[in-house]
Amino acid sequence: MTQGSESVRFGKRTTDTVLHRFEQWARDTPGARALIAGPDGLTYGELDARADRLAHRLLASGLPAGALVAVGTARQSELVVAVLAVLKAGGSYAVIDVDSPRSGRRQLAAAEPLVLLTDAAQHAALDNGDGPRVILLDAQPPVIGGPRTGRTAAGPADPPGGEPADPPGGAPADAPADRLPGAAAPPPGRTAAVLFTGAAEPRAVPVSHGLLLAAHEGWAEVARPTPQDRHLFTTGPDVTAFAAGWTRALCTGGALVLSPRAAWKPEDIRTAVETDRVTVLNTDPAGATRLLIEDARQATPAPAAHRGADPACRSLRLVAVSGDRLYLDEQATLQMRLRPGARVLNVYGCAECAGIGTWFELPQLPAPLDDPERISLLGTAFPGFRAEAHGGEIRLVPPDGADAIPTGDLGLLREDGLLEYGGRLRDRITLPGGRLLDPYPVESVIRSHEGIGAVVLKGVDGPRGPRRLVAYVAPPPGGPAGTLLPDVEELRDHLAGKVLREDVPRTVIRLRTLPRTAGGREDRDALPLPVLPAAARTTGSKSGTYAAAAGSSELPAGCAAGCGGVGLGLVALILTNLLWPGSTDLTGVPQPWAFLFSLLYLFECAAFGVGVVFLFGGRARMLRQRRGPSLTAAAHLAVSYLLLSWWPQDNLYRLAAKQDWPRQAALVYAFNVPLMIAGVVVAAYVVSKPADPFDFHDPVDDRPDR
């Protein structure tokens, strides 16, 4: 089945581009605000002039027509300047992740750009020496915001860096007058941008000038943006939503609200929405929930929280949610948190379609639906696009004449003409016997439990081999603190008669929130494996926990560690008189002191033996705490040193004369000071917060189904 819609706009401007749209606004409204980055910003005229200068610099460096230029900078204002400059120079752009250099290097390897535009601070992290040619953006200091005086020489009123300020109304006095290649009409099929999929190994997706413009026009017909709008994207600039969505603001005369820092921090988004009077918010489900529900409840007294719109978000007229599934009840809750007349769009798309494909908002429903907590509607296709449900898989057809694009997502066209989401092909679970299970239907039924707000069902291989189903559940957003999530027995009762018996999860792991990728999608690869609590290993629990398997593996490991420590301790005791003759001589020491000192020597040797065992076997167990790798490595070495050092230290001290100050000082700085440092490292490790967002793990049920 196919759904689609046509737009009268498509096909009329075959030579138009998003760059031309921006430049038209720069000519018509040069004094209008284009970029807002905290207290700083740029007008359309200033942004256009800076992009012109950088474009000429790119051309002067020998950039050929159509070349791909990667842009990687933590300064988001300069990133927008660079994107426009690349288009003006006749090239195509790809925005690189600089917050995660590892991800950025993978993106560079996938895209293979000719040039990398970056800052000196990010250069070393992104460039390994055999990559693209590098042009540093901060070789000539950029200017963002500040007063414009029209001066042509550096002076007290000039911006930082001594760069001449722009005259009022747009281009600087010394701006080159040469016509830039981007001013010509490129073929609609020429690549304008390269976007990246959100997979662990990113895939580079070329997007043509025609498709980028078509996506913008389809969005504009649905969202109806105005020059008074202020747009904010909460995702990283390398994510498709921003890398292709900046046109929503700059091609309609609106302003783009950017983070003054490298990326938006969750706690800063609410402040920016309120301070900068954001009207159009582009975010993911978790970001929308945090802003409109969780942060609102924390900032607003409980009685006022039920009165409707959040005062801090009163400027919002449109919230576009993309990146992951959005259930109907979630969308309705978000809608209630906005002022009357504001809209919440569930936007579905892929990189091959420049980030859009279908859209849904609640007024599209012809009638109320039962079980809204189990349904996620993708709605109808954007103008000019088409959506198909071919063999159960969703395919999107862009308006540039390309073939249908398989999305890897499942869906169906309902009788009311709306597209309904049905899960992802890559999430299918292979169960024992080879049967495939689509987890989404089971997840939706689990989510209908009133105490569950989010759930992911995953197949996990147990220690005895067979794959079992594990349900990762999180509480509803904004619920009261300490809300108890259901255990495995309660969940089984809830699912009885609603799903097949063999599809009922055998384990429940309760989390505070589900982990998500940078693009806002639930990150199934980051979910924790079931862990056996100490209490359950010895006494068992209501839910069970891989009890027999874990018990059989933990006990031999503990015995091996204990026996190894004792054995190494005996070896150390034997070696003491060989390495330090006379250090344990207790001749002349009366009782009971001689016995106590002998016992001390045994403890020192035993601690040394345990330290050797911990040095070679303790790090793997410490990694389960999911703290930072650097802190874990430091704490592992610190604990090992705290155990290992007493045996050699005490023996050397006993052989050192009290008045031998050089040796005494050497011993203090060789042992005592490092022991203090090791203690500080261990203290930092103990009080540090684990790197993951998980609260606690439920025991895993290993009993057969009833």
Secondary structure, DSSP 4 states (H G I P E B T S, - for coil): -EEE---TTTTT-TT--HHHHHHHHHHH-TTSEEEEETTEEEEHHHHHHHHHHHHHHHHHTTPPTT-EEEEE-S-HHHHHHHHHHHHHTT-EEEE---SSHHHHHHHHHHH--SEEEE-HHHHHHH--SSSSEEEEGGGS----SS-----SS--TTSPTTSPPPPPTTSS-TT---SPPGGGS---TTSEEEEEE-SSSS--EEEEEHHHHHHHHHHHHHHH---TT-EEEE-S-TTSHHHHTTTHHHHTTT-EEEE-SSSS--HHHHHHHHHHTT--EEEE-HHHHHIIIIIHHHHHS-TGGGGSSS-GGGTT-SEEEE-SS---HHHHHHHHHTS-TT-EEEEEEE-GGGTT-EEEE-GGG-SS--S-GGG--EEEEEPTT-EEEEETTEEEEE-TTSPPPEEEEEEEEE-TTS-EEEEEEGGG-EE-TTS-EE-HHHHHHHHHTSTT-SEEEEEEEE-TTS-EEEEEEEEPPTTPPTTPPPP-HHHHHHHHTTTS-GGGS-SEEEE-SS--B-TTS-B-GGGSPPP---HHHHHH--SS--SHHHHHHHHHHHHHHHHHHHHHHHHHHHHHHHHHSTTTT--TTPPTTHHHHHHHHHHHHHHHHHHHHHHHHHSHHHHGGG---HHHHHHHHHHHHHHHHTHHHHHHHHHHS-TT-HHHHHHHIIIIIHHHHHHHHHHHHHHHSPPSS-----PPBP-SPP-
